[in-house]
Amino acid sequence: MFLDVLIFIVSLAGLVFSADYFIDRSVELSHKYRLPKMVVGLTIVAIGTSLPEAAASLMASLSGHPEIAIGNVVGSNICNIALILGLPALLAPIVAQEKFVRRDGRLMLLVSTVLFALAAFTGSIPSWAGYIFLAAFVGYIFCLLKYSDSATIEEEAEEEDYDGLIVFVGKLVASGGGIIISSNFLVDSTVSLARAFSVSEAVIALSMLALGTSLPELSVSIAAVKKQEGDILVGNIFGSNISNILMVLGLSSVVSAIPVKDSILQIDLPIMLATSFLMVYFLSRPAGIDKPRGIFFLAIYISVILRCFLIA
């Protein structure tokens, strides 16, 4: 079991490092084209920080372990709100522009509700739903880029030096290769750990894997709150949760229909929905997400982790 734990830690570190490197290169492009901060958070940063979830979940489906995919996405979405909003809120109150909370927060609630309803009525995420999710995701990104408010673009952004095209593409390919290789080892070690602990693969995915693949979101969020960039922080979480459902589950379910266990349907999906509604409600209030609300979210996250290993 020690070897499985070591492989899990090393492959997770490789996955997070590769995804972080990909994010850095993507942010370079965002500066070059001078995109608005919230759009950057909702698209480039959100998609980039969702790469670990996407890689791990897609590899799980390809390897014949689709329940890891749903556990990883649901666990990551809970982690994104309860932990990744909760911790930064201890440092400073988190607020965001009302128009983004209304638009993107409501969209997050909509796709989360659709996921819950789909799982409740079918007991799975069928392949046909995956195609719909992917089409909706492409439409969402297109609308964000097309209708972004150009007035919010940072005019003071300075020109930076960029690598040559061949070198730049080489870096993206290298980071992509690191993501694929790391995710392959990560899924294998997740399955082995689940067997060693005598728990389901979904439990490991909901807890250890979800936390690990959410590390990029955590690092981005803490950096954003320190710089008082609430829009990037909130945009990152809205965009990551939307990406996890539409892109990650879309890709994974296209490969193989994803069964949803009763425990996830009856406990974890409702928790994901509840935390999503609370996030949008708190952000719609003038105080935003302050320290008491951050502590409340952290308590929810701790209870979820305890539930995974004590009850499941």
C-alpha positions as CSV (number, residue, x, y, z in Angstrom):
1,M,0.0,0.0,0.0
2,F,2.9,2.3,0.7
3,L,3.9,2.1,-3.0
4,D,0.4,3.0,-4.1
5,V,0.4,6.0,-1.8
6,L,3.7,7.1,-3.1
7,I,2.6,6.7,-6.7
8,F,-0.6,8.7,-5.9
9,I,1.3,11.6,-4.4
10,V,4.0,11.7,-7.1
11,S,1.5,11.4,-10.0
12,L,-0.8,14.0,-8.3
13,A,2.1,16.4,-8.0
14,G,3.0,15.8,-11.6
15,L,-0.6,16.4,-12.7
16,V,-0.9,19.7,-10.7
17,F,2.5,20.9,-11.9
18,S,1.7,20.2,-15.5
19,A,-1.7,21.9,-15.3
20,D,-0.2,24.9,-13.5
21,Y,2.4,25.3,-16.2
22,F,-0.4,25.1,-18.8
23,I,-2.3,27.8,-16.9
24,D,0.8,30.1,-16.9
25,R,1.1,29.8,-20.7
26,S,-2.6,30.5,-21.1
27,V,-2.5,33.5,-18.9
28,E,0.3,34.8,-21.1
29,L,-2.1,34.7,-24.0
30,S,-4.8,36.4,-22.0
31,H,-2.4,39.3,-21.3
32,K,-1.5,39.5,-25.0
33,Y,-5.1,39.8,-26.1
34,R,-6.0,42.0,-23.1
35,L,-9.1,40.1,-21.9
36,P,-11.3,41.2,-19.0
37,K,-10.4,39.8,-15.6
38,M,-13.7,38.0,-15.1
39,V,-13.6,36.5,-18.6
40,V,-10.0,35.3,-17.9
41,G,-11.3,33.7,-14.6
42,L,-14.3,32.2,-16.2
43,T,-12.5,30.8,-19.2
44,I,-8.7,30.4,-19.3
45,V,-8.1,30.1,-15.6
46,A,-11.2,28.0,-14.9
47,I,-10.6,25.6,-17.8
48,G,-6.9,25.4,-16.9
49,T,-7.6,24.6,-13.3
50,S,-10.1,22.0,-14.4
51,L,-7.5,20.1,-16.4
52,P,-6.6,17.8,-13.6
53,E,-10.2,16.8,-13.1
54,A,-10.7,16.4,-16.9
55,A,-7.5,14.3,-17.3
56,A,-8.2,12.1,-14.3
57,S,-11.9,11.6,-15.1
58,L,-11.3,10.9,-18.8
59,M,-8.6,8.4,-18.0
60,A,-10.9,6.8,-15.5
61,S,-13.6,6.3,-18.1
62,L,-11.1,5.0,-20.7
63,S,-9.8,2.6,-18.1
64,G,-13.2,1.2,-17.3
65,H,-13.7,3.0,-13.9
66,P,-16.4,5.6,-14.7
67,E,-17.6,6.0,-11.1
68,I,-14.3,7.7,-10.4
69,A,-15.3,10.4,-12.9
70,I,-18.6,11.4,-11.2
71,G,-17.0,11.2,-7.7
72,N,-14.2,13.4,-8.8
73,V,-16.5,16.0,-10.3
74,V,-19.0,16.2,-7.5
75,G,-16.2,16.1,-4.9
76,S,-14.2,18.8,-6.7
77,N,-17.3,21.1,-7.0
78,I,-18.0,20.8,-3.3
79,C,-14.3,21.4,-2.6
80,N,-14.2,24.4,-4.9
81,I,-16.9,26.1,-2.8
82,A,-16.6,24.8,0.7
83,L,-12.8,24.7,0.9
84,I,-11.5,27.0,-1.8
85,L,-14.0,29.8,-0.9
86,G,-13.9,29.0,2.8
87,L,-10.1,29.3,3.3
88,P,-9.6,32.7,1.4
89,A,-12.6,34.1,3.3
90,L,-10.6,33.8,6.5
91,L,-8.1,36.2,5.0
92,A,-10.5,38.8,3.6
93,P,-14.2,39.1,2.6
94,I,-14.9,37.8,-0.9
95,V,-17.1,40.0,-3.1
96,A,-17.8,40.1,-6.8
97,Q,-19.7,42.2,-9.3
98,E,-23.4,41.6,-9.1
99,K,-23.8,41.2,-12.9
100,F,-21.4,38.2,-12.9
101,V,-23.1,36.6,-9.9
102,R,-26.5,36.9,-11.6
103,R,-25.3,35.6,-14.9
104,D,-22.6,33.0,-14.2
105,G,-23.8,32.1,-10.7
106,R,-27.2,31.3,-12.1
107,L,-25.7,29.3,-14.9
108,M,-23.7,27.2,-12.4
109,L,-26.9,26.6,-10.4
110,L,-28.7,25.6,-13.7
111,V,-26.1,23.0,-14.8
112,S,-25.8,21.7,-11.3
113,T,-29.6,21.2,-11.1
114,V,-29.6,19.6,-14.5
115,L,-26.9,17.1,-13.4
116,F,-28.8,16.2,-10.3
117,A,-32.1,15.8,-12.2
118,L,-30.4,13.7,-14.9
119,A,-28.8,11.4,-12.3
120,A,-32.1,11.1,-10.3
121,F,-34.2,10.1,-13.4
122,T,-31.7,7.9,-15.2
123,G,-29.4,6.7,-12.5
124,S,-26.4,7.6,-14.7
125,I,-24.9,10.2,-17.0
126,P,-25.6,8.6,-20.4
127,S,-23.5,9.2,-23.5
128,W,-26.1,11.3,-25.3
129,A,-26.1,13.7,-22.3
130,G,-22.3,14.0,-22.7
131,Y,-22.7,15.3,-26.2
132,I,-25.3,17.9,-25.0
133,F,-23.0,18.9,-22.2
134,L,-20.1,19.4,-24.6
135,A,-22.2,21.4,-27.0
136,A,-23.5,23.6,-24.1
137,F,-19.9,24.2,-22.9
138,V,-18.7,25.3,-26.4
139,G,-21.7,27.7,-26.6
140,Y,-21.0,29.0,-23.1
141,I,-17.3,29.8,-23.9
142,F,-18.3,31.3,-27.3
143,C,-20.8,33.7,-25.6
144,L,-18.4,34.7,-22.9
145,L,-15.8,35.7,-25.5
146,K,-18.2,37.3,-27.9
147,Y,-20.2,39.3,-25.5
148,S,-17.5,40.2,-22.9
149,D,-17.6,43.8,-21.8
150,S,-14.6,45.4,-23.5
151,A,-14.9,48.3,-21.0
152,T,-13.5,46.1,-18.3
153,I,-10.3,45.3,-20.1
154,E,-7.2,46.3,-18.3
155,E,-5.8,49.2,-20.3
156,E,-2.8,49.5,-18.2
157,A,-1.6,46.0,-19.0
158,E,2.0,46.1,-20.2
159,E,3.5,44.4,-23.2
160,E,5.4,41.3,-22.2
161,D,8.1,39.2,-24.0
162,Y,6.7,36.0,-25.5
163,D,8.4,32.9,-26.7
164,G,8.6,32.0,-30.3
165,L,5.7,30.1,-31.7
166,I,7.6,26.7,-31.9
167,V,8.9,27.0,-28.4
168,F,5.5,28.1,-27.1
169,V,3.7,25.1,-28.7
170,G,6.4,22.8,-27.5
171,K,5.8,23.9,-23.9
172,L,2.0,23.3,-24.3
173,V,2.6,19.9,-25.8
174,A,5.1,19.0,-23.0
175,S,2.6,20.1,-20.3
176,G,-0.2,18.2,-22.0
177,G,2.0,15.1,-22.1
178,G,2.7,15.5,-18.4
179,I,-1.0,15.8,-17.7
180,I,-1.8,12.6,-19.6
181,I,1.0,10.5,-18.1
182,S,0.3,11.7,-14.5
183,S,-3.4,11.1,-14.8
184,N,-2.9,7.5,-16.0
185,F,-0.8,6.7,-12.9
186,L,-3.1,8.7,-10.7
187,V,-6.2,6.6,-11.7
188,D,-4.3,3.3,-11.3
189,S,-3.2,4.3,-7.8
190,T,-6.7,5.5,-6.9
191,V,-8.2,2.1,-7.7
192,S,-5.5,0.4,-5.7
193,L,-6.0,2.6,-2.7
194,A,-9.8,2.0,-2.8
195,R,-9.2,-1.7,-2.7
196,A,-6.6,-1.3,0.1
197,F,-9.0,0.8,2.3
198,S,-11.9,-1.5,1.3
199,V,-14.0,1.4,0.1
200,S,-15.5,2.2,-3.3
201,E,-13.5,4.0,-5.9
202,A,-16.1,6.8,-5.7
203,V,-15.2,7.5,-2.1
204,I,-11.5,8.0,-2.9
205,A,-12.5,10.1,-5.9
206,L,-14.8,12.3,-3.7
207,S,-12.1,12.9,-1.1
208,M,-8.5,12.4,-1.9
209,L,-8.7,12.7,-5.7
210,A,-11.1,15.7,-5.6
211,L,-8.9,17.6,-3.1
212,G,-5.8,16.9,-5.1
213,T,-7.2,17.9,-8.4
214,S,-8.6,21.0,-6.8
215,L,-5.2,22.3,-5.7
216,P,-4.8,24.6,-8.8
217,E,-8.1,26.3,-7.9
218,L,-6.9,26.7,-4.3
219,S,-3.6,28.3,-5.3
220,V,-5.3,30.6,-7.7
221,S,-8.0,31.6,-5.2
222,I,-5.5,32.4,-2.3
223,A,-3.4,34.5,-4.7
224,A,-6.5,36.3,-5.9
225,V,-7.8,37.2,-2.5
226,K,-4.4,38.5,-1.4
227,K,-4.4,40.8,-4.4
228,Q,-8.0,41.7,-3.7
229,E,-9.1,40.3,-7.1
230,G,-12.5,39.0,-6.0
231,D,-13.7,38.8,-9.6
232,I,-11.0,36.4,-10.6
233,L,-11.5,34.3,-7.5
234,V,-15.3,34.0,-8.0
235,G,-15.0,33.7,-11.7
236,N,-12.5,30.9,-11.3
237,I,-15.0,28.9,-9.1
238,F,-18.0,29.6,-11.2
239,G,-16.1,28.7,-14.3
240,S,-14.5,25.6,-12.8
241,N,-17.7,24.2,-11.5
242,I,-19.4,24.8,-14.9
243,S,-16.4,23.3,-16.7
244,N,-16.4,20.3,-14.4
245,I,-20.0,19.4,-15.2
246,L,-20.2,20.3,-18.9
247,M,-16.6,19.6,-20.1
248,V,-15.3,17.0,-17.7
249,L,-18.5,14.9,-17.3
250,G,-19.3,15.6,-21.0
251,L,-16.0,14.1,-22.2
252,S,-16.0,11.2,-19.7
253,S,-19.6,10.2,-20.4
254,V,-19.1,10.3,-24.2
255,V,-16.4,7.7,-23.7
256,S,-18.6,5.6,-21.4
257,A,-21.9,6.1,-19.7
258,I,-21.3,7.0,-16.0
259,P,-23.3,5.2,-13.3
260,V,-24.3,7.2,-10.3
261,K,-24.2,5.4,-7.0
262,D,-27.1,5.8,-4.6
263,S,-24.8,7.4,-1.9
264,I,-23.7,10.1,-4.4
265,L,-27.3,10.7,-5.6
266,Q,-28.8,10.9,-2.1
267,I,-26.0,12.7,-0.2
268,D,-23.2,14.2,-2.2
269,L,-25.1,15.7,-5.2
270,P,-27.6,17.4,-2.8
271,I,-24.6,18.8,-0.8
272,M,-23.1,20.1,-4.1
273,L,-26.4,21.8,-4.9
274,A,-26.8,23.2,-1.5
275,T,-23.3,24.7,-1.4
276,S,-23.8,26.1,-4.9
277,F,-27.0,27.9,-3.9
278,L,-25.4,29.2,-0.7
279,M,-22.4,30.6,-2.6
280,V,-24.7,32.5,-5.0
281,Y,-26.9,33.7,-2.1
282,F,-24.0,34.9,0.0
283,L,-22.3,36.7,-3.0
284,S,-25.6,38.5,-3.7
285,R,-25.5,40.1,-0.2
286,P,-23.4,43.2,0.4
287,A,-21.1,41.5,2.9
288,G,-20.2,38.8,0.4
289,I,-18.5,35.7,1.9
290,D,-17.0,36.9,5.1
291,K,-15.1,35.0,7.8
292,P,-18.2,33.5,9.6
293,R,-19.5,32.3,6.3
294,G,-16.1,31.0,5.3
295,I,-15.9,29.0,8.6
296,F,-19.4,27.6,7.8
297,F,-18.2,26.4,4.4
298,L,-15.1,24.8,5.9
299,A,-17.3,23.0,8.4
300,I,-19.3,21.6,5.5
301,Y,-16.2,20.4,3.8
302,I,-14.9,18.7,6.9
303,S,-18.2,16.9,7.4
304,V,-18.1,15.7,3.7
305,I,-14.6,14.2,4.2
306,L,-15.6,12.5,7.4
307,R,-18.7,11.2,5.8
308,C,-16.6,9.6,3.0
309,F,-14.5,7.5,5.3
310,L,-16.8,6.9,8.3
311,I,-20.2,6.3,6.7
312,A,-19.5,5.2,3.0
